[in-house]
Amino acid sequence: MMKNHFTNALKGILIGLILSILFSFLNSPSTYTPLSPSSAVGQWMQAHEIHGALVMLYCLLIWASIGLLFSFGTVLFAKDWSLLRATLSHYLLMLFGFLPLATLGGWFPMQISFYLSVILEFSFVYLIVWAVSYYLNKKKVEEIIKPQNDIQQKIFDCVAEVLGYTEFGITTDIFSVGLTSISAI
């Protein structure tokens, strides 16, 4: 688990670095700036004449934090939560985690109108993602074939007791949903 988070932090750094190189080249082709000089944080660092190495270190920490944030966001959907709870938790984590980090990273301007616009767009996208996920999960659940007779029901009840849930059917590969040969005993 820790290795996975470390890897995702490195991915965040790599993506941040690639984006900073691209945007730096587009905005000021003669000088590399890891942090946008027009951002509030970039202006503050320029005004206080912060050394370029410290600016780069600052950016690396922000990019790693964004990678970790996305890593923790992925974990939310691996939990045994309802789709609504996982989506809402992910939404709040990204809203209150990514927006501040993106602002500190110089990606977003410090303007209330911009934040309100992003929150509306963000909410709309999450609503669409939740609706599509709900539809797909509902379709999967409808495909589950329930026990048709007493023998199937008894076997189903035994397996459900061992697994601790009943989201499977008589045609489901019970080993793919978590039953092991040891737990079957």
N, C-alpha and C positions, 0 to 999 in steps of 0.2 A: 504494500500500500504506500509506504513512504517512498519507495523507488519510483512508483507511478507518479506521485506528486512532484518529485524532483524532476522527472522527465518532462512533465507538463510545464514546470517552471522554465526549463530549458527551451521548450517549444515556444513559450511566451516570449522569451528573450530573442529567439531566432526570428519569430514573426515581427516583433517590434523593431528589431535591427533592420530587417528587409524593408519594412514600411518606412522607417526613418531615412534609409538610404534613398528610396524611391522619392519620397516627398522632399527631401533635402535637395536632390538633383533637380526636381521640377521647380522648386521655389528659389533656390540659389545655387545654380550649377557650378559656381567657382569654389564654394566652401561647404564642407559637410557640417551640418548641425543636427545632432541627435534629437534635440528638442526645438520645436518651432519657435523662432525668435519673436513671432507675432503673438504667441500665447501669453497669458498673464504670468505663468511661471517662467517662461522664457524671457520675458521682459524684466521680471524681478531679478533673474540670474544675471542678465546683462547689466542691469543697473548696479548690481553689487559686485560686478566683475568676478563672478565665480569661475574658477579654473575649468577648462574644458574636460579634464579627466574627472573632476567631481560631477560635472553635468552628465557625463557618460555613465558614471556609477549610479547616479540618481535615476537615469533612464533605465538602466539594467534592472534596478530594484523595482521600478514601476512595471516594466514588462514582465518580470518574473512573477510579480503579484497578480497581474492579469492572467498569466498562465495558470497559477495556483487557483485563482477564483474560478476559472472555467473547469479545472479539475474537480474542485469541490462541488460545482454545479452538476457535473456528470454523476457524482456519487448520489445525489438526491434521487435520481431516477432508478438507481440500483436498489434503493430501499424498498421495503414492502409497504409502500404508501399508495393511497388512491391516486389516480391520474390527476385529479384536481389539486390535491395537497402537494404532490411533487411539482406540478407546473406552477402553482402559486408560490411555493417556496423558492423555486428556481427564478421566477420572475422577480421576487423581492431581493434575492441575493444578487442578481445581475443589476437590478435598478440601483440598489444602495451600495453595491460594490463596484460595478463597472463604470457607472457614470462619474463617481469621484476619481477613480483611478485614471480614466481617460482624460478627465480635466487636468489632473496633476501631471499626466504625461504630455500635456500640450495638444491633445487631439481635439478637444472640445473647448469652445470659448466659454468664458464665465459670464453668461447672459441668461437671465431668467426666461426670456422668450424662447431661447434655444432649448433650455431644459424642458419647458412645457411642451414644446413641439416634439422633442425626443420621447418624452413620457407618453404622449398620445400615440405616436407611431409605434413605440415599444409595446404599449398595451394592446394595440390593434394586432400587431404581429403575434403576440403571445396568445391572443384570443383565437386567431386563425390556427396556430399550431395546436392549441388545446382541442379545438373543434375537430380538426383532422385526426389527431391522435385518438380522441374519443370515438370517432366513427370507425377507425380501423380496429380499435380494441373491442368495440361492440360487435363488429363483424366476426372477429375471432371467437368471442364468447358464444355467439349464435351458432358457430360451426361445431361447438363441443356437443358430442352425442352423449346424452345421459343414459344411465343404466335402463335396460328394457325389461329385465325380469328379476326375480328374487336372487338368483345366483350372482348375476352381475352386480346387483345392489349390495350384496354381502361383501364381495371382493372390493367394490368401490369404497364401501365404508371402512374396511380394514386399511386400505391404502391411504384414504383421506385422514384416518386417525394417525398413521405414521408420519405423513407429510405435514399435517396440521392445516391443510386447506383443501378446498374442493373445486378449484378452477381447472379441472381436467375432465376428460370424458372416457368412455370405454374404448375408444380407438386411439387415445393418447399413449405415446411411448412413456410409460411411467418412470423409466430411468432418466429420461430427458427432463422431467419436471422435478427431479430431486431424490427419487427413491434409489437407494443403493442396495446391494446384495446383503450387506450387514444389517441395514435398517429393516429389510424385508423379513429377517429372522425374528 
